[in-house]
Amino acid sequence: MTTITMHPSELAYAFSYSETTDIVGWGRDPFLPTTEADGDPKRWYADGAARLAEAGRLIGTEEDGLNFTDEVTSAVLTLADPVLVLMAQRKEGDGMRRFTVHMAKETVLGLTRHPDGMFELTHYADLTAATLACVGFLGAARSPVQAGARIDSTQEALAEIHQLATNGQADVASAKLVKLGASSQDAASIQQAMAAPSAAGMLSILYCADNVARNARPFSVMTNADDDTWILFPPASLEGPMVIEQSSIPALTARVMVEIAAWLKLSA
């Protein structure tokens, strides 16, 4: 695993040599100037080129030709045309933090943005290692789950339970979960994760072609103060029934990898 940090203008300059400036999971705005002082595109790209050259990521001369290093070239090609993207969005205060994993051919690249605006790019040895990092980013429980509880329901029923839990009607929410088949202990754990999560967010598996997400599989991830993690997901389609399942970093990583393996087999 290797990690580098890059200024958004560096990435914008590098993306200008690819066929797109839109990055799945990010769009293009995070790589563009954020202030009027930096608003001139020519100045922004020039700054990016200067930063790349200073960091040794853009080599050669204008007379003889400039080239990106292999590391930067690999990162840009992966970000600009992935076959798969994992997008993790974790609630933080009133906002969200984002971490994405992009896969193309043999390259698996993680991308996140620091509070100072700098981007962190991490090359992972394989997709399993990157998925573990992605799930860990969401604050899922570390301890493995043995035969985690599973409840099948509908979007409407679970939306109602979530609203009851967040509105302080814990007993009513728990009673409805018990009616769906949860034990009293699991029902209390689930409603606590809904009402006051210590960590919460969304993990989306995005299947891509031509730099566009063509299909998606979302997992809502909630962890309560007792370090119990529950995931909420549609087992078949986005319109279908919903499942609540107890999970953890190892369990969710395994589920994501099985899902991806099945998709890769079907698309082969």
Salt bridges, closest charged atoms under 4 A:
GLU10 OE1 - ARG57 NH1 3.04
ASP22 OD2 - ARG28 NH2 2.75
ASP47 OD2 - ARG51 NE 2.88
GLU92 OE1 - ARG97 NH1 3.74
GLU120 OE1 - HIS114 NE2 2.95
ASP152 OD1 - ARG150 NH2 3.47
GLU160 OE2 - LYS176 NZ 3.68
ASP210 OD2 - ARG214 NH2 3.69
GLU245 OE1 - ARG150 NH1 3.60
GLU245 OE1 - ARG255 NH2 2.94
GLU259 OE1 - ARG217 NH1 3.16
